[in-house]
Amino acid sequence: MRYKITASFGWLNIIFSLCGIATVIFQGSIQGYRTEAVMMVLLLQSIIGASIIYASHQKTAGTDIGEKAYPATLAAYILFALFVYRWLFSA
């Protein structure tokens, strides 16, 4: 059950990043940030979301790669969140 929740979290990240990419494409910029930097963060978020989904499916299948990739993707998401926090709230 917990792997389905993390897979849903990965899908939520992909949907959020696609909405952000569409916003950048149609509006051009988000609150004064550079468009390239915002696109890079959103694309990285979608890649991490896809890796969370893949690792969750492999973990439910019981493969060896699921055993190693699942904690690695969760650590990657934590690092991504910390990088974005530092980028948004640095002085």
KAWOKA-V198847 format. One line per field, one symbol per residue. ss: DSSP state (a for helix, b for strand, c for the rest). psi: psi as a letter, one per 20 degrees, with the letter a starting at -180 (. if undefined). A space follows every 10 residues. Layout:
ss: ???
psi: ???
This chain:
ss: caaaaaaaaa aaaaaaaaaa aaaaaaaccb ccbcaaaaaa aaaaaaaaaa aaaaaaaaaa accaaaaaaa aaaaaaaaaa aaaaaaaaac c
psi: hhhhghhhhg hhgggghhhh ghghghhhqo liqphggghg ghhhhhghgh hggghghhhh ikrhhhhhhg hhhhhhhggg hhggghhhjq .
